[in-house]
Amino acid sequence: MKYVIRPNDSIDLTQFGGKASALAALGQNVLIPDWIVVLPAAFAASLTAIDRSSHTDFMAALEQVKLRDSIAAELAEALAALCPEGELLAVRSSALDEDGVTHSFAGQLESFLSVPVDQVAEKVVEVWRSGFSDRIFAYRKEHQLNALPQPPAVLIQRMVKAEFAGVAFSANPITGQRSVAIVSAVRGLGDALVSGAADADTYEVDRAGKILTRQILEAEPLLSDEQIKSIAALARQTAQFFHRPQDIEWAIEDHQVYLLQSRPITALAQLPDPDGRLNLWDNSNIAESYGGITTPLTFSFARRAYEAVYRQFCRLMGVPEKTIAQQDTTFRQMLGLLRGRIYYNLLSWYRVLALLPGFTVNRRFMEQMMGVKEELSAEVAAEVVTASLGDKLQDSLHLAQTLIGLVKNNLTLPHQIREFYQRLDRALALPLSDLADMRSDELAHYYHDLERQLLTRWDAPLVNDFFAMIFYGVLRKLTVKWCDDQDGTLQNDLISGEGGMISAEPAQRMIQMAETIAPYPKTIALLCEGLLPQIQSDIAKIPEFYAQYQAYLEKFGDRCLEELKLESATLQDEPLLLLRSIGQLARSGGAGARGQRAEVNLRQQAEEKVRQSFKSYPLRRFLFGWVLQNARARVRDRENLRFERTRVFGRVRRIMVELGKRFYAADLLKHPRDIFYLELDEILGTIDGTATCIKLSELAAIRQAEFETYRQLPAPPDRFSTHGAVHPLAEVIPDKLQISPTSDQSLQGIGCCPGIVRAPVQVITDPKNAVLQQGCILVAERTDPGWIMLFPAAAGLLVERGSLLSHSAIVSREMGIPAIVSISGVTQWLQDGDWVEMNGSTGIVQRIEPPFSDASQADQIAQLR
């Protein structure tokens, strides 16, 4: 066996270690000092026979090890060929896991420079010993590596008589810029620079070879511009060869640049590239629909739906087809999935909005509707709408067409809504029971039919949403400007109590059911504390209540917690939360919480203030009345149409649940619910033959493990930016610091429904098994339509997220529950039983002392009533 390898020998790079294998792999591509390598097997052959399982015996033998005579002779022969004139040599470690992709072992093993030929054998042994030092064992333990190190290979090279030497990086390891190379140079050998004992001239070089910056320590630079550029090019050449950014050591002898070492820049993968394309992520309002971890199936379906409907929206608004086609990437990137959580890709939303007239005004309205807390900076806004002069002229020609589209859609919207309801009823006419008998291909065909009839023809909800945004935003501006509304909440009072809003109906039905069950104390106790089978058996004996309950499930059975997540269990599947809430309402006497609020018609008060403001301004009164009328109608229809979205998502959920059963029966999945860890195209492609991977069980298992990791990690911020490639998301950068409380005793949010309430709070993080005490203020990070079952018992509502047009804001106004949304940190600021005063007009929440300090919380609430 050969123990000393020369460049012309047959080479097995797996035995060379990181340093030597990198240089050997580069071969003739770059100038490298002549070299030989002593393989790790030479160490084992030189070690005397000992009990290697004993660490003490091994370390004792290590102190006595020396090259076996035959290996020493082989090394001497190789050295004679390498340096026939007795040149000095560099003896370097080259451990198998040294200079790797993830761990560099920098400075952990010994290297020797300017070694005479007759001392090389001795230095080889010292390199071996350094591979088993205490610091190596400590390094491996710190980085969770296998505790038992392997003997290193030893790289022996002719010493370069360096005039100048140094290091270079093919990318900037500090800033993360992949397009900027760093060159550092010192006079003579570079070991002082590598060890940190000397400073260096440093240069930044861009991809075009332009020297961007120079940091010169002496009067004259050490390197010429040509040398700087050639060293930067060498670093980039090695990076291209190894397919990842490299950190190299180099030296110049007789005007020739030699590569001494090349290894990966291990820390770069954790740094985003600041020169990469900016993405701005925000979950302000979408967390109401998709809070927390969301499965791949839900994301792939939602992303597909958003892309389709917003393309259609632009067509409806008269945006030219050519312009829509130019924004193809934008429409496909409306949403992002980051660490398993759905975020708005805000710049995509802004770019879509910029296709419509009045972007400057509409931008702020959209931010209000989406609950975006921070406005887009002027610099980023300018990037969103950048256009050449020709583009601007062409856009001006289309402006009239787009404005005509706006007017037309506003006039025909009621008709569009009626047609949409008819189309939706036809598409959902198939009884749910029929799905259980369908084959996989029939279920897929039904899904495609729903997509064709509804998801790509979501016209009325889209147009209505846009006009709700416009009219509500204009109304808000006019109440401040014309009605002297200093608090900025008058518009909330004006649109409250509109009636005809389906989102308030579940609470009304629950109150009605609580009143029906009131004469049955045993049933109430079962509802509050019994098991589901007991409850279902008992309520079947009360025909009036049972009919009300079944009617509720028939209409609102798909309305559940996180109802837009396809993986969510619906009320049809798990009705216990509904039954518990009804029981608690009945036990506490129905909607008693509202009895403590002043019986004042806030809407009438607001309308009277408006009349007083416009006594002498008839034209203003007319314009304001027209805006108000449209705002009321659009906000009402927005909430009602969102319920229809729930129905569609509910039907898609049922299709996917049935497909999960079919795939499980065909042994494609280990469990029917594993379907939620596949993407929509993977599911449909498995059925129609276009899938590229049909090992669905393994694919689902990989994703389940990945998403379980996301559940253990801290959630990214509500708003942050990324640059360049978004994944892997090693680090996220908050766009701005999170808003902190104004003081220890108060917080500021957005007032949604007027009213001053003084009461204890109850912080609810998981409503599935929660019971809200009657008369408490409900505190939550976010709410969705599934939380409506807790609303009837609430004296007030404090929500960490949300906007003026979020579900919690609209429903609280319709039910007359004082509410504040967008209160940063409120769920950490308050604890169960804390007393607060909340002002639903100003949005201010203050801690207060309990008015009855000696009474229990329940007694306090009872006394408040």
ZAMARGU-4260 file (C-alpha; in steps of 0.2 Angstrom, whole numbers, plus 5000, padded with zeros to 4 digits):
<rodrens>
0) 5000/5000/5000 | 5006/5018/4996 | 5005/5030/5011 | 5013/5045/5002 | 5003/5052/4987
5) 5010/5063/4973 | 5000/5073/4960 | 5003/5060/4946 | 4997/5045/4957 | 4980/5038/4956
10) 4971/5049/4969 | 4956/5045/4981 | 4951/5062/4987 | 4940/5054/5001 | 4957/5050/5010
15) 4964/5068/5007 | 4955/5078/5020 | 4947/5095/5017 | 4963/5106/5013 | 4972/5093/5002
20) 4957/5087/4992 | 4952/5105/4988 | 4969/5109/4981 | 4971/5092/4972 | 4953/5094/4964
25) 4958/5111/4957 | 4971/5102/4947 | 4978/5112/4933 | 4965/5125/4934 | 4975/5137/4945
30) 4993/5139/4950 | 4997/5128/4966 | 5013/5125/4975 | 5020/5108/4971 | 5013/5095/4984
35) 5013/5078/4991 | 5001/5070/5004 | 5004/5058/5018 | 4988/5048/5020 | 4979/5045/5037
40) 4983/5026/5035 | 5001/5030/5038 | 4996/5035/5056 | 4988/5018/5059 | 5002/5009/5052
45) 5015/5018/5063 | 5005/5016/5079 | 5011/5002/5090 | 4999/4988/5094 | 4989/4994/5109
50) 4971/4993/5117 | 4963/5007/5106 | 4947/5006/5117 | 4957/5013/5131 | 4959/5032/5130
55) 4973/5032/5142 | 4983/5019/5133 | 4980/5027/5116 | 4986/5044/5122 | 5001/5036/5129
60) 5005/5028/5113 | 5002/5044/5104 | 5016/5052/5113 | 5028/5038/5107 | 5022/5037/5089
65) 5035/5039/5075 | 5035/5035/5057 | 5037/5017/5053 | 5053/5014/5044 | 5046/5009/5027
70) 5034/5024/5027 | 5049/5036/5032 | 5058/5029/5017 | 5043/5032/5006 | 5042/5050/5012
75) 5060/5053/5010 | 5059/5047/4992 | 5044/5058/4988 | 5053/5073/4997 | 5068/5071/4986
80) 5057/5073/4970 | 5047/5087/4977 | 5062/5098/4983 | 5078/5092/4974 | 5088/5107/4980
85) 5082/5106/4998 | 5069/5120/4997 | 5059/5124/5013 | 5042/5116/5015 | 5025/5119/5022
90) 5018/5105/5033 | 4999/5107/5035 | 4985/5097/5043 | 4971/5091/5031 | 4958/5082/5042
95) 4944/5073/5034 | 4931/5085/5042 | 4943/5100/5042 | 4938/5115/5030 | 4921/5107/5027
100) 4905/5115/5022 | 4899/5117/5040 | 4914/5116/5051 | 4931/5124/5047 | 4941/5118/5062
105) 4951/5134/5059 | 4966/5135/5070 | 4962/5119/5079 | 4976/5108/5071 | 4994/5112/5069
110) 5003/5119/5053 | 5021/5122/5051 | 5030/5134/5038 | 5048/5135/5032 | 5051/5117/5037
115) 5068/5110/5032 | 5067/5093/5023 | 5076/5084/5037 | 5062/5090/5050 | 5047/5085/5039
120) 5044/5068/5047 | 5045/5075/5064 | 5032/5088/5059 | 5021/5075/5051 | 5020/5067/5068
125) 5016/5083/5077 | 5002/5086/5065 | 4995/5069/5069 | 4996/5072/5088 | 4987/5089/5086
130) 4972/5079/5078 | 4969/5072/5096 | 4972/5087/5107 | 4961/5092/5121 | 4955/5107/5111
135) 4950/5096/5096 | 4939/5085/5108 | 4932/5102/5115 | 4928/5109/5098 | 4920/5093/5092
140) 4909/5092/5108 | 4904/5111/5106 | 4898/5107/5088 | 4890/5091/5092 | 4901/5081/5081
145) 4906/5063/5084 | 4917/5063/5099 | 4931/5051/5091 | 4942/5061/5079 | 4950/5053/5064
150) 4969/5055/5061 | 4972/5069/5048 | 4980/5068/5032 | 4996/5079/5030 | 4998/5090/5016
155) 5017/5095/5012 | 5020/5109/5000 | 5035/5119/4993 | 5036/5135/5002 | 5032/5150/4991
160) 5045/5164/4993 | 5031/5176/4996 | 5033/5195/4992 | 5015/5198/4997 | 5002/5186/5004
165) 4985/5186/5012 | 4967/5180/5011 | 4953/5183/4999 | 4934/5179/5000 | 4924/5177/4985
170) 4909/5185/4994 | 4909/5197/5008 | 4907/5186/5024 | 4902/5201/5035 | 4888/5209/5025
175) 4883/5194/5015 | 4885/5202/4998 | 4888/5188/4986 | 4894/5201/4972 | 4908/5208/4982
180) 4925/5200/4984 | 4937/5204/4998 | 4955/5204/4996 | 4967/5207/5011 | 4986/5208/5009
185) 5002/5209/5020 | 5020/5210/5015 | 5029/5193/5016 | 5021/5177/5022 | 5002/5178/5026
190) 5003/5168/5043 | 5003/5184/5053 | 4987/5190/5045 | 4978/5173/5047 | 4983/5172/5065
195) 4977/5190/5068 | 4994/5196/5073 | 4995/5209/5058 | 4983/5221/5049 | 4982/5221/5031
200) 4978/5232/5016 | 4960/5227/5011 | 4950/5230/4995 | 4932/5227/4990 | 4930/5221/4971
205) 4913/5219/4962 | 4909/5206/4949 | 4914/5217/4935 | 4931/5219/4943 | 4929/5237/4949
210) 4938/5240/4965 | 4925/5248/4976 | 4934/5252/4992 | 4953/5253/4997 | 4959/5253/5015
215) 4978/5256/5014 | 4989/5255/5030 | 5005/5262/5023 | 5009/5277/5011 | 5008/5266/4996
220) 4997/5251/4992 | 5005/5234/4993 | 4996/5228/4977 | 4993/5235/4960 | 4976/5236/4953
225) 4979/5221/4942 | 4985/5210/4956 | 4970/5215/4966 | 4958/5210/4952 | 4967/5194/4948
230) 4966/5188/4966 | 4948/5192/4967 | 4946/5183/4951 | 4955/5168/4958 | 4943/5168/4973
235) 4928/5168/4962 | 4936/5155/4951 | 4938/5143/4966 | 4920/5147/4971 | 4914/5142/4954
240) 4924/5126/4954 | 4917/5121/4971 | 4900/5128/4968 | 4900/5138/4984 | 4908/5154/4990
245) 4926/5151/4995 | 4939/5158/5008 | 4956/5157/5000 | 4974/5160/5005 | 4986/5166/4992
250) 5004/5172/4990 | 5014/5181/4976 | 5031/5175/4970 | 5040/5182/4955 | 5023/5191/4950
255) 5014/5175/4950 | 4999/5172/4961 | 4998/5155/4970 | 4983/5147/4978 | 4989/5140/4995
260) 4972/5135/5002 | 4953/5135/4998 | 4939/5132/5010 | 4920/5136/5010 | 4914/5152/5019
265) 4905/5142/5033 | 4895/5157/5040 | 4889/5164/5024 | 4873/5153/5022 | 4866/5161/5038
270) 4868/5179/5030 | 4855/5186/5018 | 4862/5195/5003 | 4858/5214/5006 | 4859/5217/4987
275) 4846/5204/4984 | 4828/5209/4979 | 4818/5216/4993 | 4803/5206/4999 | 4792/5214/5013
280) 4782/5201/5023 | 4767/5206/5034 | 4754/5195/5042 | 4744/5209/5050 | 4727/5204/5044
285) 4730/5187/5036 | 4734/5180/5053 | 4715/5181/5056 | 4712/5168/5042 | 4728/5159/5043
290) 4735/5160/5060 | 4750/5149/5066 | 4756/5134/5057 | 4747/5131/5040 | 4749/5115/5031
295) 4755/5113/5013 | 4738/5109/5006 | 4730/5124/5013 | 4744/5136/5007 | 4745/5129/4989
300) 4726/5130/4988 | 4726/5148/4995 | 4740/5154/4984 | 4732/5147/4969 | 4716/5155/4973
305) 4724/5172/4977 | 4733/5172/4960 | 4718/5168/4950 | 4706/5180/4958 | 4717/5195/4958
310) 4721/5192/4940 | 4703/5192/4937 | 4700/5208/4948 | 4713/5218/4937 | 4703/5212/4921
315) 4687/5218/4929 | 4694/5235/4933 | 4700/5237/4915 | 4718/5234/4917 | 4725/5230/4899
320) 4729/5211/4897 | 4747/5216/4891 | 4750/5224/4908 | 4742/5209/4918 | 4754/5198/4908
325) 4769/5208/4913 | 4765/5206/4931 | 4764/5187/4930 | 4777/5184/4944 | 4768/5197/4955
330) 4751/5188/4954 | 4760/5171/4958 | 4769/5179/4974 | 4754/5187/4983 | 4757/5175/4998
335) 4772/5167/5005 | 4775/5152/5017 | 4788/5156/5030 | 4792/5144/5043 | 4776/5136/5040
340) 4766/5152/5042 | 4757/5162/5029 | 4762/5180/5026 | 4757/5193/5013 | 4770/5197/5001
345) 4766/5216/5003 | 4776/5222/4988 | 4766/5211/4977 | 4750/5218/4984 | 4757/5236/4981
350) 4762/5232/4963 | 4744/5225/4960 | 4737/5241/4967 | 4748/5252/4957 | 4740/5245/4941
355) 4725/5255/4946 | 4722/5273/4946 | 4725/5283/4962 | 4738/5272/4969 | 4744/5286/4981
360) 4727/5288/4989 | 4722/5269/4988 | 4738/5263/4995 | 4734/5270/5012 | 4716/5264/5011
365) 4723/5246/5007 | 4735/5247/5022 | 4720/5252/5034 | 4709/5237/5027 | 4724/5225/5028
370) 4728/5231/5046 | 4746/5236/5040 | 4753/5246/5055 | 4768/5254/5046 | 4766/5264/5030
375) 4777/5259/5015 | 4793/5270/5015 | 4795/5283/5001 | 4810/5274/4994 | 4801/5257/4993
380) 4785/5265/4986 | 4796/5273/4972 | 4803/5256/4967 | 4785/5248/4966 | 4779/5261/4953
385) 4795/5264/4944 | 4791/5266/4925 | 4799/5274/4910 | 4792/5289/4902 | 4785/5279/4888
390) 4776/5267/4901 | 4769/5282/4909 | 4762/5289/4893 | 4755/5272/4889 | 4747/5271/4906
395) 4739/5288/4904 | 4731/5282/4888 | 4723/5267/4898 | 4718/5278/4913 | 4701/5283/4905
400) 4697/5265/4901 | 4701/5260/4919 | 4691/5274/4926 | 4676/5269/4915 | 4679/5251/4922
405) 4678/5258/4940 | 4662/5267/4937 | 4654/5253/4928 | 4658/5241/4941 | 4651/5252/4955
410) 4635/5254/4946 | 4633/5236/4942 | 4639/5229/4958 | 4622/5224/4966 | 4618/5214/4950
415) 4635/5206/4950 | 4632/5201/4969 | 4615/5193/4964 | 4623/5183/4950 | 4637/5178/4961
420) 4625/5171/4974 | 4616/5161/4961 | 4631/5154/4953 | 4638/5149/4970 | 4622/5140/4975
425) 4622/5131/4959 | 4640/5125/4961 | 4637/5120/4979 | 4620/5111/4975 | 4628/5094/4976
430) 4623/5086/4993 | 4638/5083/5004 | 4633/5065/5007 | 4636/5062/4988 | 4655/5065/4990
435) 4657/5049/5001 | 4652/5038/4986 | 4663/5047/4973 | 4679/5039/4965 | 4696/5049/4966
440) 4694/5055/4948 | 4676/5060/4951 | 4681/5070/4966 | 4695/5078/4956 | 4683/5083/4942
445) 4671/5090/4955 | 4685/5101/4962 | 4690/5107/4944 | 4672/5111/4941 | 4671/5122/4957
450) 4687/5130/4952 | 4680/5134/4935 | 4663/5141/4942 | 4669/5150/4957 | 4688/5152/4961
455) 4692/5159/4944 | 4675/5169/4944 | 4676/5178/4961 | 4671/5194/4953 | 4658/5201/4965
460) 4668/5198/4981 | 4683/5206/4973 | 4675/5221/4967 | 4665/5224/4983 | 4681/5222/4993
465) 4689/5236/4983 | 4675/5248/4984 | 4673/5244/5003 | 4691/5249/5004 | 4688/5265/4994
470) 4672/5271/5002 | 4677/5267/5020 | 4694/5276/5018 | 4685/5291/5010 | 4672/5291/5024
475) 4685/5291/5037 | 4694/5306/5029 | 4678/5316/5027 | 4673/5313/5045 | 4689/5320/5051
480) 4690/5334/5039 | 4672/5340/5038 | 4665/5333/5054 | 4679/5338/5066 | 4681/5320/5072
485) 4696/5322/5082 | 4696/5303/5088 | 4694/5297/5070 | 4681/5285/5075 | 4665/5293/5070
490) 4664/5282/5054 | 4663/5267/5065 | 4647/5273/5073 | 4640/5278/5057 | 4642/5261/5049
495) 4637/5251/5065 | 4620/5243/5067 | 4617/5242/5048 | 4608/5225/5050 | 4607/5211/5037
500) 4625/5205/5042 | 4626/5186/5043 | 4642/5187/5054 | 4631/5192/5069 | 4618/5179/5066
505) 4628/5165/5074 | 4628/5174/5091 | 4610/5179/5089 | 4605/5161/5086 | 4616/5155/5101
510) 4607/5167/5112 | 4590/5161/5106 | 4596/5143/5109 | 4601/5148/5127 | 4584/5155/5130
515) 4576/5139/5123 | 4586/5128/5135 | 4584/5139/5150 | 4570/5129/5158 | 4581/5113/5158
520) 4594/5114/5171 | 4600/5096/5169 | 4603/5099/5151 | 4612/5115/5154 | 4624/5106/5166
525) 4627/5093/5153 | 4630/5106/5140 | 4643/5114/5151 | 4652/5098/5158 | 4645/5082/5149
530) 4653/5071/5136 | 4647/5074/5118 | 4638/5057/5116 | 4628/5061/5132 | 4624/5079/5126
535) 4618/5073/5109 | 4607/5060/5117 | 4599/5072/5129 | 4596/5087/5117 | 4587/5075/5105
540) 4573/5074/5118 | 4570/5093/5117 | 4563/5095/5099 | 4563/5114/5099 | 4581/5116/5104
545) 4587/5101/5094 | 4579/5109/5078 | 4588/5125/5082 | 4604/5116/5084 | 4603/5106/5068
550) 4598/5122/5059 | 4613/5131/5065 | 4625/5116/5060 | 4616/5116/5043 | 4620/5134/5040
555) 4636/5137/5050 | 4643/5120/5051 | 4659/5125/5041 | 4661/5141/5051 | 4674/5135/5063
560) 4691/5141/5071 | 4703/5144/5058 | 4690/5141/5045 | 4700/5144/5030 | 4713/5131/5034
565) 4708/5115/5025 | 4715/5105/5039 | 4703/5113/5053 | 4690/5102/5060 | 4673/5110/5058
570) 4658/5112/5069 | 4650/5097/5060 | 4665/5087/5065 | 4668/5094/5083 | 4652/5103/5089
575) 4657/5103/5107 | 4663/5121/5108 | 4646/5127/5101 | 4637/5117/5114 | 4648/5122/5128
580) 4646/5141/5124 | 4627/5139/5123 | 4627/5130/5140 | 4637/5144/5148 | 4626/5157/5140
585) 4610/5148/5147 | 4619/5146/5164 | 4622/5165/5166 | 4606/5170/5159 | 4608/5173/5141
590) 4615/5189/5134 | 4616/5197/5151 | 4633/5205/5148 | 4625/5218/5137 | 4614/5224/5151
595) 4628/5233/5159 | 4631/5244/5144 | 4622/5260/5141 | 4607/5258/5130 | 4611/5272/5118
600) 4609/5271/5099 | 4627/5276/5094 | 4622/5277/5076 | 4608/5289/5079 | 4620/5300/5089
605) 4633/5299/5075 | 4620/5304/5062 | 4615/5319/5072 | 4633/5325/5074 | 4634/5324/5055
610) 4618/5334/5052 | 4624/5347/5063 | 4641/5348/5054 | 4632/5350/5037 | 4618/5363/5042
615) 4626/5376/5030 | 4634/5364/5018 | 4621/5356/5007 | 4633/5350/4994 | 4644/5342/5007
620) 4629/5334/5015 | 4624/5326/4998 | 4642/5320/4994 | 4645/5314/5012 | 4628/5305/5011
625) 4632/5296/4995 | 4649/5290/5002 | 4641/5284/5018 | 4627/5275/5009 | 4640/5266/4999
630) 4652/5262/5013 | 4638/5254/5023 | 4632/5243/5009 | 4650/5238/5004 | 4655/5234/5022
635) 4640/5224/5025 | 4641/5215/5008 | 4660/5212/5012 | 4656/5202/5028 | 4642/5193/5020
640) 4652/5188/5005 | 4666/5182/5016 | 4654/5170/5023 | 4651/5163/5005 | 4670/5161/5004
645) 4668/5150/5020 | 4656/5139/5011 | 4667/5137/4996 | 4682/5133/5007 | 4671/5121/5017
650) 4666/5111/5001 | 4685/5110/4995 | 4689/5104/5013 | 4676/5090/5011 | 4683/5085/4994
655) 4701/5084/5001 | 4695/5074/5016 | 4687/5061/5005 | 4703/5061/4993 | 4713/5058/5009
660) 4702/5042/5012 | 4704/5036/4994 | 4723/5038/4995 | 4724/5029/5011 | 4714/5015/5004
665) 4726/5014/4989 | 4741/5013/5001 | 4747/5030/4995 | 4746/5037/5013 | 4748/5030/5030
670) 4733/5040/5037 | 4719/5049/5028 | 4724/5066/5036 | 4741/5065/5029 | 4733/5073/5013
675) 4735/5090/5021 | 4754/5088/5020 | 4753/5087/5001 | 4751/5101/4989 | 4736/5103/4978
680) 4745/5100/4962 | 4753/5084/4969 | 4736/5078/4974 | 4727/5082/4957 | 4743/5076/4948
685) 4742/5059/4956 | 4725/5057/4949 | 4727/5064/4932 | 4745/5057/4929 | 4755/5073/4929
690) 4763/5070/4946 | 4782/5070/4946 | 4783/5060/4963 | 4770/5047/4968 | 4779/5042/4984
695) 4766/5052/4993 | 4768/5043/5010 | 4786/5047/5011 | 4783/5065/5005 | 4770/5068/5018
700) 4781/5061/5032 | 4796/5073/5027 | 4784/5088/5027 | 4776/5083/5044 | 4794/5082/5052
705) 4798/5099/5044 | 4782/5107/5050 | 4784/5100/5068 | 4801/5108/5068 | 4792/5125/5064
710) 4780/5122/5078 | 4795/5121/5090 | 4804/5137/5083 | 4799/5155/5088 | 4787/5163/5075
715) 4795/5176/5064 | 4790/5194/5067 | 4773/5200/5061 | 4782/5211/5049 | 4800/5208/5042
720) 4810/5210/5026 | 4821/5197/5016 | 4834/5201/5003 | 4837/5189/4988 | 4832/5171/4990
725) 4820/5169/5004 | 4824/5151/5009 | 4832/5145/5019 | 4825/5158/5031 | 4840/5157/5043
730) 4838/5175/5049 | 4823/5187/5047 | 4825/5206/5049 | 4811/5215/5057 | 4806/5230/5046
735) 4804/5241/5062 | 4805/5238/5080 | 4789/5231/5088 | 4778/5245/5096 | 4780/5245/5115
740) 4767/5250/5128 | 4766/5269/5130 | 4767/5266/5149 | 4766/5252/5162 | 4748/5257/5164
745) 4741/5259/5147 | 4741/5253/5129 | 4735/5261/5113 | 4726/5252/5099 | 4712/5256/5086
750) 4695/5259/5093 | 4682/5249/5083 | 4666/5250/5093 | 4663/5264/5106 | 4659/5261/5124
755) 4669/5262/5140 | 4670/5246/5150 | 4678/5243/5167 | 4679/5224/5170 | 4691/5210/5173
760) 4700/5202/5158 | 4701/5184/5152 | 4716/5180/5140 | 4711/5166/5129 | 4724/5158/5118
765) 4715/5143/5113 | 4696/5145/5111 | 4693/5126/5108 | 4691/5122/5126 | 4689/5139/5133
770) 4674/5146/5144 | 4673/5165/5144 | 4666/5170/5161 | 4650/5181/5158 | 4655/5200/5160
775) 4673/5198/5157 | 4683/5207/5143 | 4689/5195/5130 | 4708/5197/5126 | 4715/5187/5112
780) 4730/5188/5100 | 4718/5187/5085 | 4700/5181/5081 | 4691/5173/5067 | 4673/5168/5064
785) 4675/5153/5075 | 4677/5164/5090 | 4659/5171/5088 | 4653/5158/5100 | 4663/5167/5114
790) 4657/5185/5109 | 4639/5184/5117 | 4647/5183/5135 | 4660/5196/5132 | 4659/5213/5140
795) 4672/5220/5128 | 4685/5214/5116 | 4704/5218/5115 | 4713/5210/5101 | 4732/5211/5097
800) 4730/5210/5078 | 4717/5216/5066 | 4711/5231/5057 | 4695/5242/5056 | 4688/5230/5043
805) 4693/5214/5051 | 4680/5201/5056 | 4681/5205/5075 | 4679/5224/5072 | 4664/5222/5060
810) 4655/5209/5071 | 4658/5219/5087 | 4651/5234/5080 | 4636/5225/5074 | 4633/5217/5091
815) 4637/5233/5100 | 4652/5226/5110 | 4665/5239/5114 | 4681/5233/5105 | 4699/5238/5101
820) 4710/5230/5089 | 4728/5231/5084 | 4735/5232/5102 | 4753/5227/5101 | 4758/5215/5115
825) 4741/5215/5124 | 4741/5197/5127 | 4758/5198/5136 | 4753/5214/5145 | 4738/5207/5153
830) 4734/5192/5164 | 4718/5183/5168 | 4709/5193/5182 | 4717/5210/5178 | 4705/5225/5179
835) 4706/5237/5165 | 4696/5252/5158 | 4694/5251/5139 | 4688/5265/5128 | 4681/5258/5112
840) 4682/5276/5104 | 4699/5281/5108 | 4707/5264/5108 | 4715/5267/5125 | 4716/5253/5138
845) 4721/5257/5155 | 4725/5245/5170 | 4714/5250/5185 | 4712/5243/5203 | 4698/5231/5206
850) 4683/5241/5213 | 4679/5227/5225 | 4696/5221/5232 | 4689/5209/5245 | 4677/5200/5233
855) 4681/5186/5221 | 4681/5189/5203 | 4664/5181/5200 | 4657/5191/5214 | 4664/5207/5207
860) 4656/5204/5190 | 4639/5200/5199 | 4640/5216/5208 | 4644/5225/5192 | 4628/5218/5185
</rodrens>
